[in-house]
Every structure is written in structure tokens, then in C-alpha cells.
Amino acid sequence: MFHEGNYFLYKYKFDKLLSLSNLLKISYKLKIKF
């Protein structure tokens, strides 16, 4: 059985990781442009 609270916690952590990697990718692209 999958607990709903755990699901939201993991989703929140995953979204944070995803946005962090996206920020790194964007800054990397910006560095290349300049």
C-alpha cells in the first residue's frame, strides 16, 4: 500500500531536484551564449 503523504513528499523532492537541474542547465546555456 502506497501512502499518499509519502507520494506528495517524494513528488515535492523530485520537483525541487528537477527545477534545480533546470536552473543549472539554463545558467550553463547562458554562460555559453556570453
N, C-alpha and C positions, 0 to 999 in steps of 0.2 A: 504493500500500500504506500502510495506516494503522498507525503504530507504537503498541503497547499502552502503553508508558511515557508517550508524549505524551498519550494519551487520559486516563490517570489524572491527569496533571499538569493538563490543562485542566479536567477534572471537579472537581479539588480547588479550583482557582482559581474556577471557576464557583460551586461550593457556598459558598465564602467570600464571594463577591460577593452571593450570594443571601441568606445569613444576615445580612450587613451591611445590605442594603436592608430586610430584615425587621425588624432591630433599629431602624432609623430609622423605619419605619412604626409600630412599636409605641410608641416614645417619642413620636412625633408624636400618636398617638391618646391617649396618657396625658396629654400636655400639654393637649389639647382637653378631656379629662374634668375636669381640675383647674382 
